Amino acid sequence: MKIFHKHFVAVILLVGTTSMTPFAHATHISQPILVNPKTQYTLGESVVLQGWVSYNDQATADVLLHFKVTRSDGSVAVDQSYPSDREGKFEFTFDTRNEQAGTYQITVTSHCLEIHRYACTYKNQSLSIQLMQ
């Protein structure tokens, strides 16, 4: 009877701790939000994207953001990262002086606060823009 009791307790403990695992590894989710993005630009004009980082529907400072601009042929024009400012806002500028006319994909990815990096879910916002002659 003691052996059965020990196995029963072990199974209950295993089930209990396994079912709580999702709570033990809660995910930090923040998301970049673009504000009034423009989608058509003239070659030579700077593309300026502004936005903020939402975490629990509030602007959040010091969230690392990754900015990637991909040309229509798949090559990367820009690949850089920097954090949101102390008000949770960001501004990204893409200089088009040395680019060709065409469609470009801009992706802004949130990498979360430094302290939450271990449990981060990467959210992004993408925008397709046209560079015209």
Residue pairs with C-beta under 8 A, 6 or more apart in sequence:
25 119
26 119
27 119
27 120
27 121
28 55
28 112
28 113
28 116
28 119
28 120
28 121
29 55
29 112
29 121
29 123
30 53
30 54
30 55
30 60
30 63
30 110
30 112
30 113
30 123
31 53
31 54
31 55
31 110
31 123
31 124
31 125
32 51
32 52
32 53
32 54
32 65
32 90
32 108
32 109
32 110
32 123
32 124
32 125
33 51
33 52
33 53
33 54
33 125
34 49
34 50
34 51
34 108
34 125
34 127
35 50
35 51
35 52
36 50
37 49
37 127
38 47
38 129
39 127
39 128
39 129
39 130
40 129
40 130
40 132
41 47
41 96
41 129
41 130
41 131
41 132
42 131
42 132
42 133
43 96
43 97
43 99
43 100
43 101
43 131
43 132
43 133
44 96
44 97
45 96
46 93
46 94
46 95
46 96
47 93
47 94
47 96
47 106
47 129
48 91
48 92
48 93
48 94
49 91
49 92
49 93
49 94
49 106
49 108
49 127
50 89
50 90
50 91
50 92
51 89
51 90
51 108
51 125
52 59
52 84
52 87
52 88
52 89
52 90
53 59
53 60
53 63
53 65
53 84
53 88
53 89
53 90
53 110
54 60
55 63
55 113
58 88
59 84
59 87
59 88
59 89
60 84
60 88
60 113
61 83
61 84
61 85
61 86
61 87
61 88
62 83
62 84
62 86
62 113
62 114
63 83
63 84
63 88
63 110
63 111
63 112
63 113
64 81
64 82
64 83
64 110
64 111
64 112
64 113
64 114
65 81
65 82
65 83
65 84
65 90
65 108
65 109
65 110
65 111
66 79
66 80
66 81
66 107
66 108
66 109
66 111
67 78
67 79
67 80
67 81
67 82
67 92
67 106
67 107
67 108
68 76
68 78
68 79
68 106
68 107
68 109
69 76
69 77
69 78
69 79
69 94
69 104
69 105
69 106
70 76
70 77
70 104
70 105
70 106
70 107
71 77
71 99
71 100
71 102
71 104
72 102
72 103
72 104
77 94
77 99
77 104
78 94
81 111
82 90
84 90
90 108
92 106
92 108
94 104
94 106
96 131
99 131
100 131
101 131
101 132
101 133
102 130
102 131
103 128
103 129
103 130
103 131
104 128
104 129
104 130
104 131
105 126
105 127
105 128
106 126
106 127
106 128
106 129
107 124
107 125
107 126
107 127
108 124
108 125
108 126
109 122
109 123
109 124
110 122
110 123
110 124
111 117
111 120
111 122
112 120
112 121
112 122
